[in-house]
């Protein structure tokens, strides 16, 4: 049981160090003009109808900022994740 606790502490410490390094690298890039980017995201609206049906409406494209990082930073999704999810359904 003690080894599981130790493993969990090591895992938590590793994640915290990775996040801190990611944060520092993003702020270094942002200071030199390359920390954040903007991507065009397609937005769709799902409207529920009678009989368990739905109507899907295309709302157009909208620019969304993303962080050039491994983890979400400053409320922005990482660019690697946003690049794979360019369609938002609401």
C-alpha positions as CSV (number, residue, x, y, z in Angstrom):
1,X,0.0,0.0,0.0
2,X,2.9,2.3,0.7
3,X,4.3,1.8,-2.8
4,X,1.0,3.0,-4.3
5,X,1.1,6.1,-2.2
6,X,4.7,6.8,-3.3
7,X,3.9,6.2,-6.9
8,X,0.9,8.6,-6.7
9,X,3.2,11.3,-5.2
10,X,5.8,10.8,-7.9
11,X,3.1,11.0,-10.6
12,X,1.6,14.2,-9.1
13,X,5.0,15.8,-8.8
14,X,5.8,14.9,-12.4
15,X,2.6,16.4,-13.7
16,X,3.1,19.6,-11.7
17,X,6.7,19.9,-13.0
18,X,5.5,19.4,-16.6
19,X,2.7,22.0,-16.2
20,X,5.1,24.5,-14.7
21,X,7.6,24.0,-17.5
22,X,4.8,24.3,-20.1
23,X,3.6,27.5,-18.5
24,X,7.1,29.0,-18.4
25,X,7.8,28.0,-22.1
26,X,4.4,29.6,-23.2
27,X,5.2,32.9,-21.4
28,X,8.7,32.9,-22.9
29,X,7.2,32.4,-26.4
30,X,4.5,35.0,-25.7
31,X,7.1,37.6,-24.7
32,X,8.9,36.9,-28.1
33,X,5.7,37.0,-30.2
34,X,4.9,33.3,-30.6
35,X,2.9,32.0,-27.7
36,X,-0.7,32.3,-29.0
37,X,-2.3,31.7,-32.4
38,X,-5.8,32.0,-33.9
39,X,-7.7,29.4,-35.8
40,X,-11.0,29.5,-37.7
41,X,-13.5,27.2,-36.1
42,X,-16.9,26.2,-37.6
43,X,-19.8,26.5,-35.3
44,X,-23.0,24.5,-35.4
45,X,-26.2,24.8,-33.4
46,X,-28.3,21.8,-32.5
47,X,-32.0,22.6,-31.9
48,X,-34.1,19.9,-30.3
49,X,-37.4,19.1,-32.1
50,X,-40.4,17.0,-31.4
51,X,-40.1,13.2,-31.5
52,X,-36.4,13.1,-30.3
53,X,-35.2,14.7,-33.5
54,X,-32.8,17.6,-33.9
55,X,-32.1,20.3,-36.4
56,X,-28.5,21.3,-37.1
57,X,-27.8,24.8,-38.2
58,X,-24.4,26.1,-39.5
59,X,-23.6,29.3,-37.7
60,X,-20.4,30.2,-39.7
61,X,-16.8,30.3,-38.8
62,X,-15.4,32.2,-35.9
63,X,-11.8,32.9,-34.9
64,X,-10.7,31.2,-31.7
65,X,-7.3,31.8,-30.0
66,X,-5.2,28.9,-28.8
67,X,-2.0,28.5,-26.8
68,X,1.1,26.9,-28.2
69,X,1.5,24.6,-25.3
70,X,0.9,21.0,-24.0
71,X,-1.8,21.9,-21.5
72,X,-4.6,24.5,-21.6
73,X,-3.2,27.9,-20.5
74,X,-4.9,31.2,-19.6
75,X,-8.4,29.8,-20.6
76,X,-7.2,28.9,-24.1
77,X,-7.2,25.4,-25.5
78,X,-3.8,24.0,-26.7
79,X,-3.4,24.5,-30.5
80,X,-2.7,20.8,-31.0
81,X,-6.1,20.0,-29.6
82,X,-8.0,22.8,-31.3
83,X,-6.5,21.7,-34.7
84,X,-8.2,18.3,-34.3
85,X,-11.5,19.9,-33.2
86,X,-12.3,22.6,-35.7
87,X,-16.1,22.0,-35.5
88,X,-17.9,23.1,-32.3
89,X,-21.4,21.9,-31.7
90,X,-23.7,23.8,-29.3
